[in-house]
């Protein structure tokens, strides 16, 4: 069960990222990425979170762990992540937030006039290691963001 859910969430994420990278950024495409991609991953996360935290499903804990989260502490979270269910939950969290972040980067870059070619490395970095791609995008966008604000009459 956990492997199947893991694989399905990966398929949803890869489809969203592929659309973000190669399809025109029409309103319908952006909405599909947001709701059929990010939204679906968030829904899976919400359901999994509720089921795992309540103990309603077997988290498939590894030997030596009960697979449950007893508290919001390192030990508590480690207990959850020492299970297949916890890994799928955490991975789904990453997939949802990274895709949302990629969608924001693409929209921000489009609004600031960056080419799709220029955006691609930041999007790929965000897909592979979310905060790294976002960090470098934030560094690069700042100069143009200030120029756009000045041109619009801001300071």
Secondary structure as UniProt FT lines:
FT   HELIX           2..22
FT   HELIX           27..32
FT   HELIX           33..39
FT   HELIX           40..54
FT   TURN            63..64
FT   HELIX           74..81
FT   HELIX           84..111
FT   TURN            112..113
FT   HELIX           116..151
FT   TURN            152..153
//
